Amino acid sequence: MNLTTGKLLWPDTLPDSPAYPRLEDDIECDCIVIGGGEAGAIISYTLHNRGVDTVVVDKRRLASGTVSASTGLLQWMNDTPLLSMIHSFGEEKAVRFYKLCEQAVQQIGLVTRRLDFSPDFIRRDSLCYASSADDVPKLKQEYEVLTKHGFPVQYLEAASIAARYSFRKPGAILSQADAEMNPYKYANALIRTAHRQGMRVFQETEVLRHQTGKNHIVFYTNDNRRIKARTAVFATGFETMEIIRHPNTVFTSSYVIATQPLDVFPGWPNRCLIWETARPYVYIRTTADNRIVVGGKDENTSVPEERKRHLSSKSDQLLQTVQQLFPEAGSLRAEYAWSAAYGRTRDGLPMIGAMEQFPHCYFAMVYGGNGTVYSMIAAQIIAGLLTEGRHPNADLVRIDRPTHSLWTPV
């Protein structure tokens, strides 16, 4: 799949990213993790730290897929509001999932302290503003249900927003305990740290097919090498749909720009993360080197040529949006602009776990706007299933959940 288009910011922040060899021998392991993006990185790191003999393979260089195009916002609030999830899944499951996301942000912060180099993890608040006055009633209802269940939020009326920020909006929820991060450094640092500790890693090693035995699975690579493993984890991002076409998935394209570095950020207290109630929404953050990153303006296409054709106009729209929000920032320009494939699920939850049709395999389909957070959830759940045979929250995200039980193997 052609996953990205345009000039990407994050690879330029780590020009000498770690490199690994191709697989040149037949090997055996407890678990093979296929895919070296954010999901594959945190899953393999977690398994390795639990004593599982883990091997990572990627058909490209590590972290060169959609992780290099991610915007790196870490939020426990979701594209699907808690109130909507309650209507879909019931209060207990919906709240449990939101709490799981809140814990995942905290766990990511703890992990980053133990890595060989920093992924620029910074704690931030998040501001979700009403895009129009019509959105205020639902936003207030969302605030009330979040407060009821103990989430760290406060509601800002229009006057309070105008007093704090350089823009006016009819209402907003300000939440705590979120963060921003460099996703490219994060994935590279996870794998580099585990590799230094003994985990085997191979890049430019493509898995083409596999054979399933009674207690093992054998993968064959593009160089006709064999990898025999007890279990496998597919962390291949949106390319998993080349193996399984699942009706719970929707694929679109998203667009992002990064401005030049700025000296100051007037009218932007504490450089909080910013997003809105409109769909598709615009989301905004800053970076460690003081750029503004703005993403959104999604299009309902997964065709790379169409993404490329829309990139210039979408970049102009994103730049105009941030300039209107922060007029005192001065003249902004987009030094980086890119588009990427973007996937989500129809019910708002990621799809994580095993499938009966694929013995000895686990899947981490962490689709949605909170992909980095979902990847941490996937790492915890898959590690529990693999090492202990269970995880208390596996039921929330199981792939064969009742509302979307149909799938089509390729």
N, C-alpha and C positions, 0 to 999 in steps of 0.2 A: 504494500500500500504506500502511496505517496502521502505522507502525513503532514508535512509542513511546506510553506511557501514564504519567501521573503527573507529579510535580514533579521536573524535571531540575536537577542541580547545576551542570553546567559552563557553560551559557549565562549564569548569574548571575555567573560569574567574569570575563566579558568582555561587559558590558552594551552597550558601544558597539562591537560587532563591525563590521569593515569591510563596506561595502555597495557594490554594483556595479550598473550599469545593465542594463536589458533590451536585447536585440539589436533594433535598429531599422533596420538596413540589411543588404543582401546582402554577404557577405564571403567571402574565400578564405584558406586557411592550409595549412601542411604537415600539421598534425595537429589534430584536434578531440578533446578529452577530454570525455566526457559523464559528469558527476557531479563534485560538489565536496566530497565527504567526504574522509576520510583517504587513501584509495587514489587518488582523482582528484587530490588536492592534491599528494601526493608524486610521482606520475607526471608531472603537468604541470610541476612544479618541476624535476624531473630532466631532462625533455625540453627545457624552455626553457634550462636551463643547459648543455645540449649543442648549443645553436644551432638547435634545431628551432622553427620558427614555430608556436607552439601557441596554441590557443584553448580556454578552459574554458567550458562551459555547464552550468547546473543549473536544473531546473524550480522549485526552491525558492530560499530564501536559501542562501548557501554554508554548509556544515557544519551543516545543520539536520536531517539524517537520523539514522541510527543512531550516527554519530560523537558526537553530543551525548549519547548514552546509554552510550557505552563507559566501561569502568572504568579504562582507561589503564595497565594492567599490561604491561610489556615484558619478556618472558621468552623465553629460548632453549629451555628445556624445553617440551615440548608436551603437549597433552591426550592424545596417543598416545605412550606411552613409547618410548624408543629401542629397547628390546628387542622390542617389538611391531612396530615399523617394520622391524627387521632380519628378523623372521619373514615379513613381508609383501613386502618389496622387496629383501632381501639386504643384507649388511653395508655394502658400498661405498656404495650409494645412500642408505641410512638415515643413515649417519654423515655423508655429504656434505650431506644436508638439514639435519641438526642443526647442522653447522658453518656452513651458510648462515644459519640463524637467529641463531647467536651473532654472526656478522659484521654482520647486519642491525641488531641492538641497538646495536652500536658505531657503525654508520653513522648511525643516527638521532641519537645523541648528538653526532656531528660536525656534522650538518646544523643542529641546533638552535642551535649557536653562531653561525651565519651569518644568522639570521632577524631581522626587524625588531623583534620583541618576543619575550619569553621564554615558552615553553610549560611552564615549571616542570619541566624534565627533571632528575631526581635519580637518581643511581646507588643501587641497593639490592641486597642479597642476597635470596635467596628460600628459604623453608623449606617443603618439602613433607613433611607428616607422615602417618604411617600412621593412618588413621581407626579401625582396629581391629587387634588382635594378628594376625588372619588375614592382614593385608596386609603384614606385616613381611618374610616370605620374598621376595616379589616385589619389594619396595622395595629389599632388599639386593642382589638380582640386578641391578636397574636401576642401583644405585650402582656395582656391579662393572663393568658394561659401559661406563658413563660414564667411570669412572676409566681403564679400558683404552684409551679413545680420547682421553684427555687433557683432558676437560672439567673445569672448576674446581669440584669438589664435595667434600664430606666427609660421612661418615655419623655421625649422632648417636644414641647409645643412649638408652634411657629416662632413665637417671640424669643424663646430660648435658643433656637437654632440661629436666628438672625443675630443674636447677641454674641454667639460663640464663633460662627463661621462666616466666610465671605460670601455666602449665598443664602437665599431664602427658600424654604420648603415648608409645606403645610403641617408636617409632623415627621417624627423619626424615632426609631428605637436605637439607643446606644447600648451596646453589649460589651462586656469585658471578657478577658481570658482567651482572646484570639492572638494571632501572630502572623508575621510575614517571614519569608525565607527565600533563599536562592535555591530553586529546586534542582538545578543542574549540579551545583556543588554538593547538595545533599545526597543525591543518588551516587555520585562519584565517591564521596567521603565514606558512605556506608560500605560500599564494596571494597574500597581501598583498605579500610580498617579491618574488615573481616578477612580479606586476602592476606594482609600482614600477619594475622593471627592463624593462618593456615588454610583458609577456605580456597578451593580451586576455582579459577575464573578463566573463561575462554571467550574471546571475541571473534567476530568474523567466522563464526562456527554455526552454520544453519542446520537445524534439525529438519529432516525431510520426511521421515516416516518412523513408525514404531511397531513393535510386536509385543503382545501382552502374554506373559506367562502366568502360572498359578500364583506365584509369590513375588513377581518382579515384572519389570517392563524394560525393554531394550530399545534405545533410540539410535537411528542411523543418521549420520551427518552428511553434509555436502562433499566431504572428503572421504566418505565411506568408512568413517570411524564409528565404533560402537560404544555407547554409554549404557551400562547396565545399572539399574537403580531399583530400589524397593518401591519408591513412590516418586511422583513427578508433580511439579506445580507449574501450571501455565499462567505466567504473568506477562502475557504478550499484548496487553492493552487492547486497542481497537482491532488489532489483527487477529484476535481470538475469534472474531466473527468469520474468519476464513475456515475455522474448524466447526463452529456452532453458530447457526443463525437463529437467534432467540427473539421471539416476538415482543419481549419486554424492552428491547433496545431501539433507540432512535439516534440517527447520526446526522449531524449538521456541520457547519463550519463556523469558527469564531475568529475574531480579528483583534490584534493587540498592537499598541505603539509604546515606545519608551522615549521620553524627551531627553534633551540635554541635561547634564547635572545643573542643579540650582543652588544658589547660596542660601536662600531663605524660603519659607513656606508660609506666607502671610495668610491669615484667615483659615488656618488648618491646624487646630490645636492637637498636639501630640502625634501628628501625622497618622491619624487613625485610618483604618481601612474604610472604604466607602462603597456602598452599592445601593440599589434602589428596588422599588416594588414592581416597576414595569417589567414586562417580559416580551422580548429578550431584554435583559438588564445590562447596564454598564457598571463595571467594577474598577476601582482605582486604589492604588497603593504607591508607596515610595520605595526606593531601594537603598542599599547600604552606601552607594556612591551618589545618593541624592538626586536620582532621576524620579520622574513620575511615570508609572506604568498604568496604562488605561486599556481595558479590554471590553469586548462585548460586540454589539451590533451583529449578532449571529444571523446566518442565512441558512435556510433549509436546503442545503446542498452538501453532498460529500464528494463532488467532482472536483479534482484538483485544478483543472483548467478554469472552472468557474470561480473558485477561491482566488486564483491569481488575478482574474479579470476584475474582481470586486475590491482587491486590496487597496488600491490607490484611493478610491472614493470613501471606503470605510475608514481608512487612516485619517482622511480629512475630517470626517464626521467625529471621530474619537478625539482628535486634537481640538476641534471646536467645542466639544462638550466640556473638556477639562479647562479650556480657556474661559468659558462662561462661568464655571464654578469658581475659578480662582483668577479673577482679572488682575489682581495685584501681583501675581507671580511674574508679570512681564510677558514679553513675546516668547512663546513656546514653539519649539520645532520638534518634529519626530526624527530622531537620529536612528531609530530602529522601527521597523514595521513588519509584521508577519501575520500569517493566518495559519490555522491548523485544523485538522479533523477534530471534531468534538462529539463525544457520545454521552448519552444519558439513558436512564431507564424511565419507563412510563410511570412507574409507581414511586419513583424517587429514592429507592434503596439500591445499594450495590448488590451484585450477585457473587457470592463467595461460597466455596465448598466443593463437595464431590458430586459426581453425576454417575448414576448406575451404569450408564452406557459406556463409561470410560473407567474401567477398573484401575486402581492404584493411582488415580489422578485427582488433583485438586485444581480449581480454577479461581483466579482473582480478577473478576471483571468489575473493576472499581470505577464505574462510569458515573459521571455527574460533576458538578462544579466543585465538589469537595474531594477530588481524587486523591490528593496527598493524605488527607485525613482518613479516607476510606482505605488507603493502602496500609496504614498502621492498624486499622481494625482488621483487615485481611490477614496481616502478619500474626496478630494475636490469635485469631480464630483458627487459621490453618495450622499454626504451631500447636495449638491445643488439640485439634483433631488428629494431627499426625503423631504427636508424642504421647497423648493421653487417651485418644479415642473419643474425646468430647470437648465441647466448649459451651459455656452457659448461654452464649448469645448467638450460637450458630443458627438457631431457628429463625432469627430475624431476617437473615440475608441469604438463606438457602436458595439455590438456583431454581429448584422445583416448587417454589412457594405456590399456593393454590391459585392465585389469580392469574399467574402466567406459567402454566405447566407445560406448554407445548414448546418444542424446539426442533430444529432441523439440522442433522449432521451434514457436513459437506462431503 
